[in-house]
Amino acid sequence: MSHEITMAHCNKCGQPTKHDVITAERKEGTYEEHGGQEEDVEHWHEVYEMLKCRGCETVKLRHTQQWSEDTPATTVFYPPAIARREPPWVNHELFELFSNVTVPALTCALMREVYIAVQNDMHRLAAMGIRAAIESVMIEKVGDQGSFKANMDALQKAGYVSVRQRGNLDSILGAGDAAIHRGYDPSCSDINIVLDIAESLIAEVYLHDHRANELDKNVPKRPSRKQNLQ
């Protein structure tokens, strides 16, 4: 039995792909609008469809709803469509299976919640969550020094971040504090910038040194001058 095929955005593939409509449920009805002496009867319908990506086989739900013939239909996906992929290290347990080094589970859990907030356009919560995730990194590496600024100072002094990266951390602190205390609602572009900084910092602190060491082991060493003379 062949399935209906439709186009939809796939979060895992990161683009619109062909999906099989595994199953669908349609509901419809009427309602009356009272306007003066006349009563208008409007028809409505909604459709729930379970979709499966033909590439990665990820399953999602599409809900389409139309309340009258004069209004456009609205479509919502669960989970919502996202343009930004999560880095692989966010899935702590799975990443640990295939890598000799991991990002701490607490940091991964906080960042997963950040991406859920981003998916649902909760930019204030995302900014606060990113601040919390970065603070968890600092405390794990240098201990709790009593304040975000003191933790940043200790992280820089320990050599985990450069002067330029320290400036980036100040930007994350500023965005998080403004969202908490001054009603700042970051734009999608602002959140993407903060996420870029946070992802880069986390990868730098936990992953890049290990990978650089692995690369160094695999690169042939330059022969010594004495060997060249022989």
N, C-alpha and C positions, 0 to 999 in steps of 0.2 A: 504494500500500500504506500503510495507516494504522498509526501507531505507538501503542503503549500510552502513556498519559499518567499521570504520577504527580506528587505534590507533593513539593518539596524546597526547602531554603534555598538561595538564590542569593546568593553573596558580592557580585557586582556590583550586583544590584538592591537588596540590603540587606534582603531579606524572603523568606518562602516564596512560590514561584511554581510555575506549572505547567511540567513538564518532559516532553519526549518521551524515551522509552526507545529510544535508537538501536539498541543491541544488548545482549544479555544472555548470560551463560555460567553454567550451573548445574553444580555438582559435588555428589555425594552418596556416602555409603558407610556402613559399620557398623564398630563396634569392640566388643570384649568387655571387660566388667568382671568381674574375678575376686573373688568374695566368699565365702570358706569353700568349701562344697561346690558352690555354685551359680555359674553363669556367666550374666550378663545381657548381652544383645546390645542395644546402643544404636545408633540411626540418627542420622546427622549430615548436614547439607547446608550449602552456601554458594553465594551468588549474586553474581556481578559484573555490574553494570549500568552502561552508559555513558549518561549523562543530558545532555540539551541543553535549556537554558532557552528557553521559548517567547517570552520577552521580549527579552533581550539576546543570546541564542544562545550563552552561555558553556557550555562542556562540562566535566563533572566525572564522577568515578567513585564509585559507591556499592557498598560491600561489605557484604553481610548474611550473618551466620554463626549457625548454631544447632547445638549439639553434642549435644543430646538433647531429647526431647519435654518433659521436666520443667523445662528451663531456658529462660529467655527468649532470643530472638534478639538479637544485638548488631549494630548498624549503624554503619559508619564511612565518612566521605566523604573523598575526596582531590581537591582540597585541602580541609582541614577547614573547617567552617562558621565564619564570623566575624560578629560583630554590628557591628563597627566598620569603617567604610570608610577606606581610605587616602586622604589628600588628593591631589589631582591632581598636585601638583608632585613627588611621590615618583617618578613615571615621568619621569625627567630628559629623555630624548631626545624623548618625545612632547610633553611640556609645552613644550619649547624650540621645537617646530614652530609652536605656536599662541600663543606669548607672547614679548614683547620682553625679558622678564627671567626668570631661572631661579634655582633653588637649586643650589649647586655639586654636581657629580656624586658626590663622596665622601660628602657629607652625605645625599644621596638613597639611595646604596647602603647606608649604615649603617642608615638608617631602614627600608629594605625588609627588611633582615635582622631588625630589631626586630619588624616586623609578622609575619614568619614565626615568630619566637619566641612572640609573643602568640597566634597561631593554634594553636600546639602546646602552650599552657599552660606555656611555659618562662619563667616570670616573672622569675627571677633573671637569666637571659641578657638578657631585655628591658630590665631596669633598667640593667644594665651597658652595653648597646648604646645606650640613650638618653643616658647620660652621655657615651659616646664621641662620639655625633653632635653633642651640644651643644659638646663641646670642639673638634670640627672646625670648628664655626661660629666660635667665639671665635678660634681660631688663624688662620682664613682672614681674619677682619676686623681683628684687632689684633696678629697674630703670637704666637708662643709665648713667654710670659713666665716659663716655668719651672714653674708649678704651676697647678692648676685655679683656686684662689682668686685668684692673681695675674692670671690670664686674665680672670676675672670682674671684677676691679677695673678692668682696662684697658678692657673692653667697656663698663662703666658710665661710666667717665671719657670715653670717646669718644662718648657720647650714644646708644648703641644700645639701652640698657635703662634703665628708671627705677629708683628706689629699691625700689618694690614688686616689679618684675620681678626685681631682683637677689635679693630674698628668695625668689622662686620658684626661681631658679637654685640657691640654697643647698639647697632641698628636693630638687632633682634630684641634686645632689652627695651629699647625705646618703643618699638611697635607693640610689644606685649604690655608694657606699662600704660601706654596710651589707650589700648583697648580696655584695660581693667579700670583705670582711674579717670579717663577723660572722654569716654564715649566714642573713641576712634573706631570707625568701621572701615577696615582696609578694603581696597578694591581687589578684584581678582588678580590684576597685575602686581599689586603690592604683595599679596600673599605668595604668588609665584616667586617673587624676588627673595622673600624671606625663606621660603622652602628651599630654593637653590642654595642659599647660604648655609642653612641647617644641614641639608643632605651632604654638602661638600665637607663641612666641619666634622660630621659624624664619621664619614668615610675616611677622612684624613686621620682622625684620632685612633680609629679601631682597625682599619683595613689596609691603608696604603703602606704603612711600614712593613707589615707582614708580607705583602705582595712584592714590595721592593726587595726584601731579603730573599724571597723565593726566586725572583728574577736574577738577582746577583749570583745565586748558586748555579744557575743554568748558563750564565754568560761565560764563555772561555776567558781565562785570565791572560793578560798580556805577558808574553815571555820576558824574563828579566834580561838586562843588558848582557850579563855574563853568558846566558844561553844563546843570545844572538851572535856572540863572538866565537862560539864553538863551531 
